[in-house]
């Protein structure tokens, strides 16, 4: 009889605990559902995000709306990856979405409607090694090999202005290559170099 009472007592405690957890879960779910419509509406109200690029080596260009209706557009991201592929080998790598966002912010910062002219986007390890052998200043572990870096210029925007705008964002590495007329930006740590 005592054994049965203990089992009944344990069962009652488990039921009470289960009910409490169920009620807590239900209250949490109700609260999140109540917040969801406005959060969802805010997401849908975000403006579309666009990016215009011209690859100077392949001649390919793109005007991509990569963010619409509150989410990234997979087809547009694939198209961006293709335009920014390694022009030497044809290798394609996913471009870091933070880099795409950084380019979008930079475009807004300089208030330009021109497409970025791309000198170098993704760079395969093979291309990076070859470039490193023939050119000074190419990093052995370049962010280009991770799809996290791009070398660009912007028509109708002075290099000094583009460089200054990129630095002001404080969102990664910024290098200035005045002799070659481009800046490098990446989504690594905040740092700067070049002249």
N, C-alpha and C positions, 0 to 999 in steps of 0.2 A: 504494500500500500504506500509506503514512504517512497519507494522507487518510482511508482506511478505518479505521485504528486510532484516529484522533482522533474519528471519528464513533462508533465502538464505545465509546471512553472516555467521550464525552459522554452516550451512551445509558446506560451503566452508572451514571454519576453521577446522572442524572435518575431512574433506577429506585430507587437508594438513597435519594435525596431524597424521592421519592414514597412509598416505603415508610415512611420516618421520619415524614412528615406523616400518613400513614394510621394508623400506630401511635399517634402523639400524639393524633390525633382520636379513635381508638378508646378510648384510655385516658381521655381527657376525657369522652367520652360515657358510658363505663362508670361513672366517678365520679359524673357528674350523675344517671344513672339510679339509682345506689345511694342517692343523697341524696333523690331525688324522692319515694319513698313516705312518708318521715317528714315531709318538708316539706309534702306534699299532705295528710297526716293532720293536721298542725298547722293547716293552713288550714281543713280541714273541722271541726275542733274549735272554731274561733272561734265565739263566740255570735252569734246573729242580732242585727242592729241594726235598731231601729225608730224611727219618728218619727211623732208625733201633732201635727196642725196643724188649726186652725180659722181660715178666712179670714173676718174680721169684715165685709168688704164684700160678699161673695157668699153667706155662710152655709155654704159648702162645708167639709167636714171630711174628714180622711183619717187612718187609722191604718195606716201603711205599714211593712212589713218589707222594707226596701230592700237589705239584705245578708243572704244566707242561703246555706248550703252552700258557703261560701268565695268568693262572688262577688256583685257587684251584680245586683239584679233589675231588668231593663230596664223591665218593665211598671210596677213600683212607682215607678221614677224618672220615667217619663212621667206617672204620676198625680200625683206631687209637683209636677212642672212645671206641670201644669194648675191645681192648687189655688193655686199661687203666681204665676199669670199676672197680667198687668197688668189690674186690674179695670176700668180706665177704657176701654181699647181692646179688650180680649180677646186681645191679643198674648201668645203663649207663647214662652218662651225656656228653653233648658236651664239648670237651676240648677247652679251649681258644686258638684261632689261634696264638695269641701272644706268648703263651707258646710253641707251636709247633715251631714257628720261633726261639724262644730263644734256644730251644734244638738244632735246626739245626745250629745256630751260635756257640753254645758251642762245638758241635761236630767238626766244622771246626776249631775253636780256638785251640783245643787240637790235631788236625790233626790225628784223629783216624778213623779206619774203623770198629771198634767193635760196637756191639749193646749196647745201654744203658741198664743196668740191672735196672728194675723198682721195687722198694720196695713198693711204694704207689703212685697211680695216683689219680683218682677221689675217693672221700670218701663221702658216704651218711651221712646225719645228724645223722642217727641212729648209724652208724659205728664210726663216729667221737665222739659221746657222750660216747660210750662204751670204745673206746680207751682212751678218756680223763679220764674216771674213773679208768682205770688200768695202765696208763702210764703218767709220768710227761712230761711236755713240749708240750702238745697237745693244740693248741689254740681253744678256744670256738667257734670263728668265722673263722675257718681255711679256707684258700684259696683252700684247697683240695675239699671242699664242693661246690665250684663254678667252678671246672675244671680248676683252675688257678694255681695249684701247683703240683709238682711232687718230689718224693724222689728217687734218682738215685745213681748208682756207674757206673764206666766204666772200664771193664777189661783192663789190661795192661796200666792203667793210675793211677798213685798214687793219692790218695784222696786229698793230699795237692795241687797237680797240677791242678786237676779238680776244686777244691774250688777256687784257685787263678784265674783260667781262668774265672769262673763264676762271681767272683767279678769284674774282669777287664771289663766285658761287661756293668756293671752299668745299668742293665735293670730290676731290681726287687729285691725281697728279696732273700738272700742266707744264708742258715744255714749249719753249719758243725757239723756232728755227728760222731766223730772219733771212739768212742767205738763201734758203730753200723756199721761203714764203709759205710756211705752214705752222700750225700749232699742233701739239700732241695733247690729247686729254685721255685720262683713264680713270677707272673707278677703284684704284688702289688707294693707299693712304694719301692724305693731303700733303703735297710737296710741290716745289717748282724748280725749274732750271732753264738754262739757255739765255740767249740774248737776241 
